[in-house]
Amino acid sequence: MKLVGQAAQYEWLKVNIFTHWVASSNQLSVLVFDAHPSLSERIAASFSPLGTEYRRNPSWAYTKLMDEVVRIEDVAVMAIRDYIRAVEKEAPQEKPEPPYRFLHDISRHAVHVTETLDVAIETMDGMLSLHKSVKTEVRDDEGWQTVHGRLLFSQQLLKGLRWRSKANEKRLQNEIQLAFHMVTQYDSGVSVAIGKAAKEDSAAMKTTSMLTLAFLPPTFISSIFSMSFFKFDTDTGWTVSNNFWIYWAWAVPTTLITSALWYYRQKKQRVPGRSQTEEEGRERHSLGV
């Protein structure tokens, strides 16, 4: 596997092997088909040179084949591990934008690797059972022990790789959950900021409304009377009309009555028995604080 941009390019290798043992002549035929050219070359190279101590054992070829299977599984498990480690080492961003599609693709491959390891381990169990059953037929006890030991070693390696693969799956799920929680936390912070901004805007609107409420009645009274209270003369300068008191007599009571009505209406809109602190607490809870 290799990473190209935010996508992983991968290649799965399929190993199809058929073996046939002729006990009378101690001959073993190994047929490899539909394999990658490089894989076929490595398997062929592993059989040469071959010691004579193996040729009396029908399972000697499995030791060479399982070495190649272990190598392939090891490369696959470590490739997944490298991707996960790269994700774990990424520095946190102010605005998290995790590559969810890429993470789920890697998770899918990790599950497939674990699946192939499970199949390989079960296959090894069958090989070991078969090898035990032919122990009495093998004349070379030392060679049998050597082959059996190598098969057991390959089995243990596959089991170790399976545990590593399961750990890869858990580490990857942990990173996916962390990315999801980071995005959720960031979105919650944005919601809180929007709520605070809305609250500040509401306070500003209340101030503007109060100022409008304070100046609107006097403006209204002035429009009704449409009279000039001030007069400028070049000889006497500025003079004030004797009827200027009429403006104050109407403007001040009208302003006070309008303000009182607004205050009464605001107070009546609140739920009875709920204090201002409870109102603020309810508002903060609705914002997710």
C-alpha positions as protocol buffer text, in pm:
chain_id: "A"
residue {
  index: 1
  type: MET
  ca { x: 0 y: 0 z: 0 }
}
residue {
  index: 2
  type: LYS
  ca { x: 105 y: 361 z: -63 }
}
residue {
  index: 3
  type: LEU
  ca { x: -57 y: 697 z: -1 }
}
residue {
  index: 4
  type: VAL
  ca { x: -137 y: 925 z: -295 }
}
residue {
  index: 5
  type: GLY
  ca { x: -293 y: 1253 z: -180 }
}
residue {
  index: 6
  type: GLN
  ca { x: -574 y: 1153 z: 56 }
}
residue {
  index: 7
  type: ALA
  ca { x: -628 y: 809 z: -100 }
}
residue {
  index: 8
  type: ALA
  ca { x: -442 y: 485 z: -45 }
}
residue {
  index: 9
  type: GLN
  ca { x: -339 y: 285 z: -351 }
}
residue {
  index: 10
  type: TYR
  ca { x: -312 y: -82 z: -266 }
}
residue {
  index: 11
  type: GLU
  ca { x: -248 y: -422 z: -422 }
}
residue {
  index: 12
  type: TRP
  ca { x: -368 y: -753 z: -282 }
}
residue {
  index: 13
  type: LEU
  ca { x: -159 y: -1064 z: -352 }
}
residue {
  index: 14
  type: LYS
  ca { x: -333 y: -1396 z: -399 }
}
residue {
  index: 15
  type: VAL
  ca { x: -142 y: -1719 z: -340 }
}
residue {
  index: 16
  type: ASN
  ca { x: -280 y: -2039 z: -499 }
}
residue {
  index: 17
  type: ILE
  ca { x: -62 y: -2344 z: -429 }
}
residue {
  index: 18
  type: PHE
  ca { x: -122 y: -2713 z: -492 }
}
residue {
  index: 19
  type: THR
  ca { x: 113 y: -2982 z: -353 }
}
residue {
  index: 20
  type: HIS
  ca { x: 135 y: -3355 z: -427 }
}
residue {
  index: 21
  type: TRP
  ca { x: 358 y: -3600 z: -238 }
}
residue {
  index: 22
  type: VAL
  ca { x: 472 y: -3934 z: -381 }
}
residue {
  index: 23
  type: ALA
  ca { x: 583 y: -4143 z: -85 }
}
residue {
  index: 24
  type: SER
  ca { x: 744 y: -4425 z: -289 }
}
residue {
  index: 25
  type: SER
  ca { x: 994 y: -4192 z: -451 }
}
residue {
  index: 26
  type: ASN
  ca { x: 1001 y: -3916 z: -187 }
}
residue {
  index: 27
  type: GLN
  ca { x: 897 y: -3664 z: -449 }
}
residue {
  index: 28
  type: LEU
  ca { x: 690 y: -3354 z: -385 }
}
residue {
  index: 29
  type: SER
  ca { x: 529 y: -3152 z: -664 }
}
residue {
  index: 30
  type: VAL
  ca { x: 443 y: -2785 z: -595 }
}
residue {
  index: 31
  type: LEU
  ca { x: 215 y: -2600 z: -838 }
}
residue {
  index: 32
  type: VAL
  ca { x: 182 y: -2221 z: -800 }
}
residue {
  index: 33
  type: PHE
  ca { x: -75 y: -2051 z: -1025 }
}
residue {
  index: 34
  type: ASP
  ca { x: -242 y: -1710 z: -1064 }
}
residue {
  index: 35
  type: ALA
  ca { x: 33 y: -1554 z: -854 }
}
residue {
  index: 36
  type: HIS
  ca { x: 208 y: -1222 z: -900 }
}
residue {
  index: 37
  type: PRO
  ca { x: 532 y: -1266 z: -1104 }
}
residue {
  index: 38
  type: SER
  ca { x: 749 y: -1135 z: -821 }
}
residue {
  index: 39
  type: LEU
  ca { x: 581 y: -1375 z: -578 }
}
residue {
  index: 40
  type: SER
  ca { x: 636 y: -1672 z: -807 }
}
residue {
  index: 41
  type: GLU
  ca { x: 1003 y: -1580 z: -842 }
}
residue {
  index: 42
  type: ARG
  ca { x: 1053 y: -1556 z: -467 }
}
residue {
  index: 43
  type: ILE
  ca { x: 886 y: -1893 z: -406 }
}
residue {
  index: 44
  type: ALA
  ca { x: 1100 y: -2056 z: -674 }
}
residue {
  index: 45
  type: ALA
  ca { x: 1415 y: -1900 z: -529 }
}
residue {
  index: 46
  type: SER
  ca { x: 1328 y: -2027 z: -178 }
}
residue {
  index: 47
  type: PHE
  ca { x: 1344 y: -2390 z: -300 }
}
residue {
  index: 48
  type: SER
  ca { x: 1699 y: -2352 z: -426 }
}
residue {
  index: 49
  type: PRO
  ca { x: 1933 y: -2465 z: -285 }
}
residue {
  index: 50
  type: LEU
  ca { x: 1752 y: -2732 z: -84 }
}
residue {
  index: 51
  type: GLY
  ca { x: 1912 y: -2958 z: 173 }
}
residue {
  index: 52
  type: THR
  ca { x: 1863 y: -3334 z: 152 }
}
residue {
  index: 53
  type: GLU
  ca { x: 1747 y: -3351 z: 515 }
}
residue {
  index: 54
  type: TYR
  ca { x: 1401 y: -3228 z: 408 }
}
residue {
  index: 55
  type: ARG
  ca { x: 1333 y: -3463 z: 120 }
}
residue {
  index: 56
  type: ARG
  ca { x: 1202 y: -3750 z: 329 }
}
residue {
  index: 57
  type: ASN
  ca { x: 932 y: -3533 z: 488 }
}
residue {
  index: 58
  type: PRO
  ca { x: 607 y: -3462 z: 295 }
}
residue {
  index: 59
  type: SER
  ca { x: 567 y: -3126 z: 473 }
}
residue {
  index: 60
  type: TRP
  ca { x: 911 y: -2984 z: 403 }
}
residue {
  index: 61
  type: ALA
  ca { x: 778 y: -2751 z: 127 }
}
residue {
  index: 62
  type: TYR
  ca { x: 535 y: -2589 z: 370 }
}
residue {
  index: 63
  type: THR
  ca { x: 824 y: -2443 z: 567 }
}
residue {
  index: 64
  type: LYS
  ca { x: 939 y: -2249 z: 259 }
}
residue {
  index: 65
  type: LEU
  ca { x: 587 y: -2149 z: 156 }
}
residue {
  index: 66
  type: MET
  ca { x: 490 y: -2029 z: 503 }
}
residue {
  index: 67
  type: ASP
  ca { x: 804 y: -1817 z: 524 }
}
residue {
  index: 68
  type: GLU
  ca { x: 676 y: -1627 z: 220 }
}
residue {
  index: 69
  type: VAL
  ca { x: 325 y: -1602 z: 363 }
}
residue {
  index: 70
  type: VAL
  ca { x: 463 y: -1462 z: 689 }
}
residue {
  index: 71
  type: ARG
  ca { x: 670 y: -1209 z: 494 }
}
residue {
  index: 72
  type: ILE
  ca { x: 364 y: -1091 z: 296 }
}
residue {
  index: 73
  type: GLU
  ca { x: 149 y: -1063 z: 608 }
}
residue {
  index: 74
  type: ASP
  ca { x: 423 y: -875 z: 791 }
}
residue {
  index: 75
  type: VAL
  ca { x: 448 y: -618 z: 510 }
}
residue {
  index: 76
  type: ALA
  ca { x: 69 y: -571 z: 510 }
}
residue {
  index: 77
  type: VAL
  ca { x: 42 y: -529 z: 888 }
}
residue {
  index: 78
  type: MET
  ca { x: 334 y: -285 z: 904 }
}
residue {
  index: 79
  type: ALA
  ca { x: 194 y: -81 z: 614 }
}
residue {
  index: 80
  type: ILE
  ca { x: -130 y: -33 z: 806 }
}
residue {
  index: 81
  type: ARG
  ca { x: 70 y: 50 z: 1119 }
}
residue {
  index: 82
  type: ASP
  ca { x: 268 y: 320 z: 933 }
}
residue {
  index: 83
  type: TYR
  ca { x: -49 y: 492 z: 813 }
}
residue {
  index: 84
  type: ILE
  ca { x: -199 y: 489 z: 1162 }
}
residue {
  index: 85
  type: ARG
  ca { x: 123 y: 625 z: 1315 }
}
residue {
  index: 86
  type: ALA
  ca { x: 127 y: 908 z: 1059 }
}
residue {
  index: 87
  type: VAL
  ca { x: -229 y: 1001 z: 1161 }
}
residue {
  index: 88
  type: GLU
  ca { x: -141 y: 986 z: 1531 }
}
residue {
  index: 89
  type: LYS
  ca { x: 157 y: 1220 z: 1482 }
}
residue {
  index: 90
  type: GLU
  ca { x: -43 y: 1490 z: 1300 }
}
residue {
  index: 91
  type: ALA
  ca { x: -49 y: 1819 z: 1491 }
}
residue {
  index: 92
  type: PRO
  ca { x: -396 y: 1934 z: 1600 }
}
residue {
  index: 93
  type: GLN
  ca { x: -549 y: 2203 z: 1380 }
}
residue {
  index: 94
  type: GLU
  ca { x: -740 y: 2510 z: 1493 }
}
residue {
  index: 95
  type: LYS
  ca { x: -1025 y: 2406 z: 1265 }
}
residue {
  index: 96
  type: PRO
  ca { x: -1020 y: 2023 z: 1248 }
}
residue {
  index: 97
  type: GLU
  ca { x: -1091 y: 1875 z: 907 }
}
residue {
  index: 98
  type: PRO
  ca { x: -1014 y: 1503 z: 946 }
}
residue {
  index: 99
  type: PRO
  ca { x: -1001 y: 1284 z: 631 }
}
residue {
  index: 100
  type: TYR
  ca { x: -1284 y: 1052 z: 732 }
}
residue {
  index: 101
  type: ARG
  ca { x: -1296 y: 875 z: 394 }
}
residue {
  index: 102
  type: PHE
  ca { x: -925 y: 794 z: 411 }
}
residue {
  index: 103
  type: LEU
  ca { x: -948 y: 676 z: 773 }
}
residue {
  index: 104
  type: HIS
  ca { x: -1237 y: 442 z: 692 }
}
residue {
  index: 105
  type: ASP
  ca { x: -1049 y: 304 z: 389 }
}
residue {
  index: 106
  type: ILE
  ca { x: -752 y: 220 z: 610 }
}
residue {
  index: 107
  type: SER
  ca { x: -987 y: 65 z: 866 }
}
residue {
  index: 108
  type: ARG
  ca { x: -1137 y: -153 z: 593 }
}
residue {
  index: 109
  type: HIS
  ca { x: -791 y: -274 z: 488 }
}
residue {
  index: 110
  type: ALA
  ca { x: -698 y: -343 z: 852 }
}
residue {
  index: 111
  type: VAL
  ca { x: -1004 y: -567 z: 886 }
}
residue {
  index: 112
  type: HIS
  ca { x: -911 y: -752 z: 567 }
}
residue {
  index: 113
  type: VAL
  ca { x: -554 y: -808 z: 689 }
}
residue {
  index: 114
  type: THR
  ca { x: -686 y: -953 z: 1015 }
}
residue {
  index: 115
  type: GLU
  ca { x: -916 y: -1179 z: 814 }
}
residue {
  index: 116
  type: THR
  ca { x: -628 y: -1317 z: 605 }
}
residue {
  index: 117
  type: LEU
  ca { x: -426 y: -1375 z: 920 }
}
residue {
  index: 118
  type: ASP
  ca { x: -711 y: -1573 z: 1075 }
}
residue {
  index: 119
  type: VAL
  ca { x: -729 y: -1790 z: 763 }
}
residue {
  index: 120
  type: ALA
  ca { x: -350 y: -1837 z: 760 }
}
residue {
  index: 121
  type: ILE
  ca { x: -347 y: -1943 z: 1126 }
}
residue {
  index: 122
  type: GLU
  ca { x: -625 y: -2196 z: 1068 }
}
residue {
  index: 123
  type: THR
  ca { x: -434 y: -2327 z: 768 }
}
residue {
  index: 124
  type: MET
  ca { x: -123 y: -2363 z: 985 }
}
residue {
  index: 125
  type: ASP
  ca { x: -326 y: -2561 z: 1238 }
}
residue {
  index: 126
  type: GLY
  ca { x: -425 y: -2802 z: 962 }
}
residue {
  index: 127
  type: MET
  ca { x: -64 y: -2831 z: 844 }
}
residue {
  index: 128
  type: LEU
  ca { x: 59 y: -2909 z: 1195 }
}
residue {
  index: 129
  type: SER
  ca { x: -214 y: -3169 z: 1247 }
}
residue {
  index: 130
  type: LEU
  ca { x: -123 y: -3333 z: 917 }
}
residue {
  index: 131
  type: HIS
  ca { x: 246 y: -3327 z: 1002 }
}
residue {
  index: 132
  type: LYS
  ca { x: 181 y: -3495 z: 1337 }
}
residue {
  index: 133
  type: SER
  ca { x: -19 y: -3768 z: 1166 }
}
residue {
  index: 134
  type: VAL
  ca { x: 269 y: -3863 z: 936 }
}
residue {
  index: 135
  type: LYS
  ca { x: 530 y: -3874 z: 1213 }
}
residue {
  index: 136
  type: THR
  ca { x: 533 y: -4253 z: 1220 }
}
residue {
  index: 137
  type: GLU
  ca { x: 581 y: -4266 z: 843 }
}
residue {
  index: 138
  type: VAL
  ca { x: 885 y: -4039 z: 841 }
}
residue {
  index: 139
  type: ARG
  ca { x: 1201 y: -4239 z: 896 }
}
residue {
  index: 140
  type: ASP
  ca { x: 1416 y: -3938 z: 976 }
}
residue {
  index: 141
  type: ASP
  ca { x: 1308 y: -3826 z: 1323 }
}
residue {
  index: 142
  type: GLU
  ca { x: 1557 y: -3539 z: 1333 }
}
residue {
  index: 143
  type: GLY
  ca { x: 1427 y: -3404 z: 1002 }
}
residue {
  index: 144
  type: TRP
  ca { x: 1069 y: -3432 z: 1128 }
}
residue {
  index: 145
  type: GLN
  ca { x: 1155 y: -3233 z: 1439 }
}
residue {
  index: 146
  type: THR
  ca { x: 1323 y: -2967 z: 1228 }
}
residue {
  index: 147
  type: VAL
  ca { x: 1023 y: -2929 z: 996 }
}
residue {
  index: 148
  type: HIS
  ca { x: 776 y: -2932 z: 1285 }
}
residue {
  index: 149
  type: GLY
  ca { x: 975 y: -2669 z: 1473 }
}
residue {
  index: 150
  type: ARG
  ca { x: 981 y: -2438 z: 1172 }
}
residue {
  index: 151
  type: LEU
  ca { x: 607 y: -2480 z: 1118 }
}
residue {
  index: 152
  type: LEU
  ca { x: 544 y: -2397 z: 1484 }
}
residue {
  index: 153
  type: PHE
  ca { x: 766 y: -2090 z: 1453 }
}
residue {
  index: 154
  type: SER
  ca { x: 571 y: -1969 z: 1150 }
}
residue {
  index: 155
  type: GLN
  ca { x: 247 y: -2026 z: 1337 }
}
residue {
  index: 156
  type: GLN
  ca { x: 367 y: -1816 z: 1630 }
}
residue {
  index: 157
  type: LEU
  ca { x: 476 y: -1539 z: 1395 }
}
residue {
  index: 158
  type: LEU
  ca { x: 131 y: -1533 z: 1234 }
}
residue {
  index: 159
  type: LYS
  ca { x: -36 y: -1520 z: 1575 }
}
residue {
  index: 160
  type: GLY
  ca { x: 186 y: -1229 z: 1675 }
}
residue {
  index: 161
  type: LEU
  ca { x: 102 y: -1046 z: 1353 }
}
residue {
  index: 162
  type: ARG
  ca { x: -266 y: -1108 z: 1416 }
}
residue {
  index: 163
  type: TRP
  ca { x: -242 y: -942 z: 1758 }
}
residue {
  index: 164
  type: ARG
  ca { x: -63 y: -650 z: 1598 }
}
residue {
  index: 165
  type: SER
  ca { x: -334 y: -628 z: 1332 }
}
residue {
  index: 166
  type: LYS
  ca { x: -608 y: -626 z: 1598 }
}
residue {
  index: 167
  type: ALA
  ca { x: -417 y: -350 z: 1778 }
}
residue {
  index: 168
  type: ASN
  ca { x: -405 y: -155 z: 1450 }
}
residue {
  index: 169
  type: GLU
  ca { x: -783 y: -178 z: 1424 }
}
residue {
  index: 170
  type: LYS
  ca { x: -831 y: -48 z: 1780 }
}
residue {
  index: 171
  type: ARG
  ca { x: -579 y: 233 z: 1732 }
}
residue {
  index: 172
  type: LEU
  ca { x: -749 y: 338 z: 1411 }
}
residue {
  index: 173
  type: GLN
  ca { x: -1093 y: 334 z: 1572 }
}
residue {
  index: 174
  type: ASN
  ca { x: -952 y: 546 z: 1852 }
}
residue {
  index: 175
  type: GLU
  ca { x: -826 y: 802 z: 1598 }
}
residue {
  index: 176
  type: ILE
  ca { x: -1162 y: 808 z: 1419 }
}
residue {
  index: 177
  type: GLN
  ca { x: -1343 y: 868 z: 1748 }
}
residue {
  index: 178
  type: LEU
  ca { x: -1093 y: 1137 z: 1847 }
}
residue {
  index: 179
  type: ALA
  ca { x: -1140 y: 1315 z: 1514 }
}
residue {
  index: 180
  type: PHE
  ca { x: -1518 y: 1299 z: 1554 }
}
residue {
  index: 181
  type: HIS
  ca { x: -1504 y: 1437 z: 1909 }
}
residue {
  index: 182
  type: MET
  ca { x: -1268 y: 1717 z: 1805 }
}
residue {
  index: 183
  type: VAL
  ca { x: -1504 y: 1825 z: 1527 }
}
residue {
  index: 184
  type: THR
  ca { x: -1799 y: 1807 z: 1766 }
}
residue {
  index: 185
  type: GLN
  ca { x: -1614 y: 2014 z: 2025 }
}
residue {
  index: 186
  type: TYR
  ca { x: -1517 y: 2270 z: 1763 }
}
residue {
  index: 187
  type: ASP
  ca { x: -1876 y: 2297 z: 1639 }
}
residue {
  index: 188
  type: SER
  ca { x: -1997 y: 2337 z: 1998 }
}
residue {
  index: 189
  type: GLY
  ca { x: -1749 y: 2621 z: 2048 }
}
residue {
  index: 190
  type: VAL
  ca { x: -1876 y: 2790 z: 1733 }
}
residue {
  index: 191
  type: SER
  ca { x: -2235 y: 2753 z: 1857 }
}
residue {
  index: 192
  type: VAL
  ca { x: -2142 y: 2909 z: 2192 }
}
residue {
  index: 193
  type: ALA
  ca { x: -1967 y: 3197 z: 2015 }
}
residue {
  index: 194
  type: ILE
  ca { x: -2273 y: 3252 z: 1796 }
}
residue {
  index: 195
  type: GLY
  ca { x: -2492 y: 3248 z: 2106 }
}
residue {
  index: 196
  type: LYS
  ca { x: -2274 y: 3506 z: 2280 }
}
residue {
  index: 197
  type: ALA
  ca { x: -2272 y: 3726 z: 1971 }
}
residue {
  index: 198
  type: ALA
  ca { x: -2651 y: 3699 z: 1949 }
}
residue {
  index: 199
  type: LYS
  ca { x: -2679 y: 3793 z: 2316 }
}
residue {
  index: 200
  type: GLU
  ca { x: -2457 y: 4097 z: 2265 }
}
residue {
  index: 201
  type: ASP
  ca { x: -2660 y: 4198 z: 1960 }
}
residue {
  index: 202
  type: SER
  ca { x: -2978 y: 4160 z: 2165 }
}
residue {
  index: 203
  type: ALA
  ca { x: -2836 y: 4388 z: 2435 }
}
residue {
  index: 204
  type: ALA
  ca { x: -2737 y: 4645 z: 2173 }
}
residue {
  index: 205
  type: MET
  ca { x: -3083 y: 4630 z: 2021 }
}
residue {
  index: 206
  type: LYS
  ca { x: -3238 y: 4683 z: 2362 }
}
residue {
  index: 207
  type: THR
  ca { x: -3020 y: 4991 z: 2413 }
}
residue {
  index: 208
  type: THR
  ca { x: -3115 y: 5126 z: 2073 }
}
residue {
  index: 209
  type: SER
  ca { x: -3482 y: 5057 z: 2142 }
}
residue {
  index: 210
  type: MET
  ca { x: -3459 y: 5235 z: 2477 }
}
residue {
  index: 211
  type: LEU
  ca { x: -3298 y: 5538 z: 2320 }
}
residue {
  index: 212
  type: THR
  ca { x: -3562 y: 5542 z: 2049 }
}
residue {
  index: 213
  type: LEU
  ca { x: -3829 y: 5508 z: 2314 }
}
residue {
  index: 214
  type: ALA
  ca { x: -3686 y: 5802 z: 2508 }
}
residue {
  index: 215
  type: PHE
  ca { x: -3665 y: 6038 z: 2212 }
}
residue {
  index: 216
  type: LEU
  ca { x: -3973 y: 5930 z: 2017 }
}
residue {
  index: 217
  type: PRO
  ca { x: -4242 y: 6089 z: 2240 }
}
residue {
  index: 218
  type: PRO
  ca { x: -4076 y: 6432 z: 2246 }
}
residue {
  index: 219
  type: THR
  ca { x: -4035 y: 6418 z: 1871 }
}
residue {
  index: 220
  type: PHE
  ca { x: -4396 y: 6318 z: 1836 }
}
residue {
  index: 221
  type: ILE
  ca { x: -4513 y: 6608 z: 2058 }
}
residue {
  index: 222
  type: SER
  ca { x: -4299 y: 6853 z: 1863 }
}
residue {
  index: 223
  type: SER
  ca { x: -4451 y: 6735 z: 1538 }
}
residue {
  index: 224
  type: ILE
  ca { x: -4803 y: 6778 z: 1676 }
}
residue {
  index: 225
  type: PHE
  ca { x: -4758 y: 7129 z: 1800 }
}
residue {
  index: 226
  type: SER
  ca { x: -4535 y: 7235 z: 1508 }
}
residue {
  index: 227
  type: MET
  ca { x: -4468 y: 7561 z: 1683 }
}
residue {
  index: 228
  type: SER
  ca { x: -4152 y: 7765 z: 1709 }
}
residue {
  index: 229
  type: PHE
  ca { x: -4040 y: 7806 z: 2069 }
}
residue {
  index: 230
  type: PHE
  ca { x: -3722 y: 7992 z: 1982 }
}
residue {
  index: 231
  type: LYS
  ca { x: -3687 y: 8313 z: 1790 }
}
residue {
  index: 232
  type: PHE
  ca { x: -3377 y: 8502 z: 1680 }
}
residue {
  index: 233
  type: ASP
  ca { x: -3372 y: 8877 z: 1628 }
}
residue {
  index: 234
  type: THR
  ca { x: -3076 y: 9087 z: 1529 }
}
residue {
  index: 235
  type: ASP
  ca { x: -3164 y: 9344 z: 1792 }
}
residue {
  index: 236
  type: THR
  ca { x: -3271 y: 9131 z: 2085 }
}
residue {
  index: 237
  type: GLY
  ca { x: -3096 y: 8802 z: 1992 }
}
residue {
  index: 238
  type: TRP
  ca { x: -3251 y: 8469 z: 2097 }
}
residue {
  index: 239
  type: THR
  ca { x: -3590 y: 8479 z: 2268 }
}
residue {
  index: 240
  type: VAL
  ca { x: -3799 y: 8195 z: 2410 }
}
residue {
  index: 241
  type: SER
  ca { x: -4174 y: 8173 z: 2369 }
}
residue {
  index: 242
  type: ASN
  ca { x: -4387 y: 8197 z: 2680 }
}
residue {
  index: 243
  type: ASN
  ca { x: -4562 y: 7876 z: 2572 }
}
residue {
  index: 244
  type: PHE
  ca { x: -4243 y: 7664 z: 2588 }
}
residue {
  index: 245
  type: TRP
  ca { x: -4377 y: 7496 z: 2902 }
}
residue {
  index: 246
  type: ILE
  ca { x: -4647 y: 7326 z: 2695 }
}
residue {
  index: 247
  type: TYR
  ca { x: -4383 y: 7108 z: 2524 }
}
residue {
  index: 248
  type: TRP
  ca { x: -4247 y: 6982 z: 2858 }
}
residue {
  index: 249
  type: ALA
  ca { x: -4594 y: 6941 z: 2997 }
}
residue {
  index: 250
  type: TRP
  ca { x: -4669 y: 6689 z: 2723 }
}
residue {
  index: 251
  type: ALA
  ca { x: -4329 y: 6537 z: 2644 }
}
residue {
  index: 252
  type: VAL
  ca { x: -4224 y: 6435 z: 2997 }
}
residue {
  index: 253
  type: PRO
  ca { x: -4546 y: 6257 z: 3099 }
}
residue {
  index: 254
  type: THR
  ca { x: -4574 y: 6087 z: 2758 }
}
residue {
  index: 255
  type: THR
  ca { x: -4216 y: 5956 z: 2785 }
}
residue {
  index: 256
  type: LEU
  ca { x: -4272 y: 5829 z: 3139 }
}
residue {
  index: 257
  type: ILE
  ca { x: -4602 y: 5662 z: 3048 }
}
residue {
  index: 258
  type: THR
  ca { x: -4448 y: 5493 z: 2739 }
}
residue {
  index: 259
  type: SER
  ca { x: -4147 y: 5369 z: 2939 }
}
residue {
  index: 260
  type: ALA
  ca { x: -4373 y: 5236 z: 3213 }
}
residue {
  index: 261
  type: LEU
  ca { x: -4589 y: 5050 z: 2963 }
}
residue {
  index: 262
  type: TRP
  ca { x: -4279 y: 4894 z: 2800 }
}
residue {
  index: 263
  type: TYR
  ca { x: -4139 y: 4787 z: 3139 }
}
residue {
  index: 264
  type: TYR
  ca { x: -4473 y: 4636 z: 3242 }
}
residue {
  index: 265
  type: ARG
  ca { x: -4497 y: 4443 z: 2917 }
}
residue {
  index: 266
  type: GLN
  ca { x: -4142 y: 4303 z: 2952 }
}
residue {
  index: 267
  type: LYS
  ca { x: -4205 y: 4197 z: 3309 }
}
residue {
  index: 268
  type: LYS
  ca { x: -4532 y: 4026 z: 3220 }
}
residue {
  index: 269
  type: GLN
  ca { x: -4365 y: 3821 z: 2944 }
}
residue {
  index: 270
  type: ARG
  ca { x: -4137 y: 3648 z: 3198 }
}
residue {
  index: 271
  type: VAL
  ca { x: -4259 y: 3323 z: 3352 }
}
residue {
  index: 272
  type: PRO
  ca { x: -4385 y: 3384 z: 3708 }
}
residue {
  index: 273
  type: GLY
  ca { x: -4160 y: 3245 z: 3983 }
}
residue {
  index: 274
  type: ARG
  ca { x: -3846 y: 3228 z: 3767 }
}
residue {
  index: 275
  type: SER
  ca { x: -3559 y: 3454 z: 3860 }
}
residue {
  index: 276
  type: GLN
  ca { x: -3324 y: 3625 z: 3617 }
}
residue {
  index: 277
  type: THR
  ca { x: -3043 y: 3385 z: 3714 }
}
residue {
  index: 278
  type: GLU
  ca { x: -3263 y: 3089 z: 3620 }
}
residue {
  index: 279
  type: GLU
  ca { x: -3347 y: 3256 z: 3289 }
}
residue {
  index: 280
  type: GLU
  ca { x: -2978 y: 3301 z: 3211 }
}
residue {
  index: 281
  type: GLY
  ca { x: -2905 y: 2942 z: 3314 }
}
residue {
  index: 282
  type: ARG
  ca { x: -3177 y: 2814 z: 3084 }
}
residue {
  index: 283
  type: GLU
  ca { x: -3039 y: 3022 z: 2800 }
}
residue {
  index: 284
  type: ARG
  ca { x: -2686 y: 2887 z: 2853 }
}
residue {
  index: 285
  type: HIS
  ca { x: -2817 y: 2530 z: 2864 }
}
residue {
  index: 286
  type: SER
  ca { x: -2997 y: 2581 z: 2534 }
}
residue {
  index: 287
  type: LEU
  ca { x: -2668 y: 2698 z: 2382 }
}
residue {
  index: 288
  type: GLY
  ca { x: -2491 y: 2380 z: 2498 }
}
residue {
  index: 289
  type: VAL
  ca { x: -2262 y: 2553 z: 2753 }
}
